[in-house]
Amino acid sequence: GYRVSGGGFGYVTMKLLPHPVEPRRDLWDAGRVIAPGLTERFELEGVDPRRPFRLVARVAPSGPLRIRVTVAGRAVGAFSAEAADAWQELELVVPALSEQAAGDKVEVVLEASEMERRIYHLWALQPL
């Protein structure tokens, strides 16, 4: 269910940087590079949209980063970070979307930005 707007695509890049918790160890990760002006959409499975959950994005931006996030048609905030050649794990709390929401899939939209962006990893976390 992952797609990029305008027929665009992202190419894969990788980085090896000090582990954010254990700096004496390195952490390698690969991510998708998305060109400016493109929007990413995907279906997130396995979350209960009637309960809050967190989205966590691993980034290492080369410039200021701001990505607006919409979940199930509702603007829920933005991932923002300053440039740093270090892993940053940004967190965004998604409130309960609806008491009547059904199913375990929600659409996530990462809005177009003015700069190229790279998300190396994206997690959804929700307590059982």
C-alpha positions in Angstrom: 0.0 0.0 0.0 3.0 2.4 -0.1 3.0 5.0 -2.9 4.6 8.3 -3.7 2.6 11.2 -5.3 3.0 12.3 -8.9 4.4 9.0 -10.1 7.6 9.8 -8.1 9.7 7.2 -6.4 12.3 7.2 -3.7 15.7 5.7 -4.0 17.4 3.9 -1.1 20.3 5.3 0.8 22.1 4.1 3.9 24.1 5.5 6.8 26.3 4.1 9.5 26.4 6.4 12.6 27.0 6.0 16.3 24.1 4.2 18.1 21.9 6.9 19.8 21.9 5.0 23.1 25.2 3.2 23.0 27.6 5.6 21.2 30.5 3.2 21.2 28.6 1.0 18.9 27.6 1.8 15.3 24.1 1.5 14.0 23.5 1.0 10.3 20.1 1.7 8.7 18.7 2.2 5.2 15.9 4.6 4.2 14.1 6.0 1.2 15.1 9.4 -0.2 12.0 11.5 -1.2 12.4 14.5 -3.5 11.0 17.9 -2.6 7.3 18.3 -3.3 6.4 14.7 -3.1 3.9 13.1 -0.7 4.1 9.6 0.7 1.0 7.5 1.5 0.7 4.0 3.1 -1.6 1.9 5.1 -0.5 1.2 8.6 -1.7 -2.2 9.9 -2.0 -3.7 13.3 -3.0 -0.6 15.3 -6.4 0.1 17.0 -7.5 3.5 15.7 -9.8 3.8 18.8 -6.7 4.1 21.0 -3.7 6.5 20.9 -0.5 5.3 19.5 3.0 6.8 18.7 4.8 7.1 15.4 8.6 7.2 15.7 10.8 8.1 12.8 14.6 7.6 12.7 16.2 10.4 10.8 19.7 12.0 10.3 18.8 15.1 8.4 21.3 17.1 6.4 19.2 20.2 6.7 16.2 21.4 8.7 13.4 18.8 8.6 9.7 19.3 8.8 7.2 16.7 7.7 3.5 17.2 8.3 1.7 13.9 9.2 -2.0 13.0 8.6 -3.5 9.8 9.9 -6.9 8.6 8.7 -7.6 12.1 7.2 -6.7 14.0 10.4 -3.7 16.2 10.8 -1.8 15.0 13.8 1.3 17.1 13.9 4.8 17.1 12.3 8.2 15.4 12.6 10.7 18.3 13.0 14.4 18.2 13.5 17.5 20.3 13.0 20.4 19.1 10.8 22.7 16.7 12.5 24.9 13.9 11.3 23.6 11.7 14.1 20.6 9.4 14.5 17.5 11.2 15.9 14.4 9.3 16.8 11.4 11.7 16.5 8.2 10.9 18.2 4.6 11.9 17.4 1.6 11.0 19.5 -1.5 10.1 17.4 -4.6 10.6 19.5 -7.5 8.1 19.4 -9.0 8.7 16.0 -12.6 7.8 16.7 -14.7 5.8 19.2 -16.5 4.2 16.2 -13.4 3.5 14.1 -13.3 -0.1 12.9 -10.6 -2.3 11.5 -6.8 -2.4 12.1 -5.7 -0.3 9.1 -5.2 3.5 8.9 -3.9 5.6 6.1 -0.8 7.7 7.0 0.2 10.6 4.8 3.7 12.2 5.0 3.1 15.6 3.4 5.3 17.2 0.7 8.2 19.3 2.0 10.4 21.9 0.4 13.6 19.9 0.9 14.6 16.3 0.1 13.9 14.1 3.0 15.1 10.7 4.3 13.3 8.6 6.8 15.4 5.6 7.7 12.9 3.8 9.8 9.3 4.4 10.9 7.6 2.5 13.7 4.0 2.6 15.2 3.9 1.7 18.9 0.8 1.0 20.8 0.6 -0.8 24.1 -1.5 -4.0 24.1 
